[in-house]
Amino acid sequence: MRIIATAALTLVFCGTAALADEKVSDAEAKGIEATLKAWGCSGGEMEKETEGTSKFEVDDATCADGRQYDVKLDKNFNLIGIHAD
């Protein structure tokens, strides 16, 4: 029983690490910033999803209305979702 529990925990921790987002490159950051600016937003924490989707995420971007939003962009930096934080 202990072996099964240990194996299950190992899979959970390994699976979680594999899904961690990664930092964006300087070129990607410029593309993200350009899209944010076009939508009246700036700042936030930029990440590239590693689940094979090639999508970008910006957490806590501040937009023209003064509120913070979580923003999702596709691999070409097109806006695909924006949600109030």
N, C-alpha and C positions, 0 to 999 in steps of 0.2 A: 504494500500500500504506500509506503514511504517513497519507493522508487517511482511510482506512478505520479505522485504529487510533485516530486522534484522535477520529473520530466515535463509535466504540465506547466509548472512555473518557469522553467527554462524556455519553453516555447513562447510563453506570453512575453517574457522580457526580450527575447530575440526578435520576435515579431514587432514589438513596439519600436525597437531601435531601427528596424528596417524601414519603418514608415516615417521616420523623422524628416522634417523639411530641411532644406539646405539653404545657405546664403546665396544671394544673387550676385552675379558678376557685375563689374562696373558698367558694362554695356547694357546689361539687362536692367540695372537700376536707372539708367538714363531713359530707357524706353518706358519703364513704369512711371517715372516722374513726369514724363511728357504727357502720358495719358491722364494721370491724376490732375495735372495742371489744366488740361483741356476740360475736365469735369469740375474745376473749381476746388480741387482738393490738394493737400500736400502732407508731407510727413508720414509717420507711421513706420511700422516694422515690416520690411519686405522679406518674403521667403519664396522659394521655389518648391512646389510640391514634388515629392519623389515617388509618388505612386504610379508613375509612368504617364501621367496626364499632361505634363509640360505646362501646367497652369501656374500662375503666380498669385500670391496672396499678400495683401497689405493689411495689417492689423492696426486699428486705431488711427486711420488717416483722418485729419481734420479738414472739413469741407466748408464752403462759403457760409453755410448757415450756422457755423460755430460748433456743430455736433461732430462726434467721432463716428466713423464707419469702418466696417471691415469690407474690403474690396477684393474681388476676384477678377483676374485677367487671363485671357488665353495666351497661347505661346507667341502670338503676334501683338501682344499688349492691347488687345481690344477688350473693353469692359464686358464682362459676362454676368456680373452680379455685384450689388452693393447693398449692405444691410446695416441698419443703425446698430451701434454697439451698445 
